[in-house]
């Protein structure tokens, strides 16, 4: 996508967004509060970028700011970072067990 011009990139992003919504929106809306928090942490773990930065890159700064505001109303934080040695140690242990095929 880096080689696309701005118009083509925007068009492709809209196509991808529709595809993602079609494939995952139903499952994502059914997540519990805790599952939503874990998803935000796992996005950081897998991409190396916090959710806020991902939204900012693909949807723009205003949208990222708006989503962060909504998230804060529900006690979420799109700027939270994954900490496998600290707060997220249990999540890290579970992920490793899944990756090893033990769960």
RANORZI-V401217 format. One record per pair of residues at least 4 apart in sequence whose ideal C-beta (glycine too) atoms are under 6 Angstrom apart, sorted by the first residue. I is the first residue (numbers start at 1). J is the second residue. D is the distance in Angstrom with one decimal. If there is no record, write none. Layout:
i:I j:J d:D
i:I j:J d:D
//
This chain:
i:1 j:9 d:5.6
i:4 j:8 d:4.2
i:4 j:9 d:4.2
i:20 j:24 d:5.7
i:21 j:25 d:4.5
i:24 j:28 d:5.4
i:31 j:35 d:4.0
i:31 j:36 d:4.8
i:40 j:51 d:5.1
i:41 j:82 d:4.9
i:41 j:88 d:5.6
i:42 j:46 d:6.0
i:43 j:47 d:5.8
i:43 j:51 d:5.2
i:44 j:50 d:5.2
i:44 j:81 d:5.7
i:44 j:82 d:4.0
i:45 j:82 d:4.3
i:49 j:53 d:4.6
i:49 j:54 d:5.3
i:50 j:79 d:5.4
i:50 j:81 d:5.8
i:51 j:78 d:4.2
i:52 j:64 d:5.4
i:52 j:68 d:5.7
i:52 j:78 d:4.0
i:52 j:79 d:4.6
i:55 j:59 d:5.2
i:55 j:64 d:4.2
i:55 j:67 d:5.5
i:56 j:61 d:5.5
i:56 j:64 d:3.7
i:59 j:63 d:3.9
i:68 j:78 d:4.9
i:71 j:76 d:3.8
i:71 j:78 d:5.1
i:82 j:88 d:5.4
i:83 j:87 d:4.9
i:83 j:88 d:4.9
i:84 j:88 d:5.6
i:84 j:92 d:3.9
i:88 j:92 d:5.8
i:97 j:102 d:4.4
i:97 j:103 d:4.5
i:98 j:103 d:4.9
//
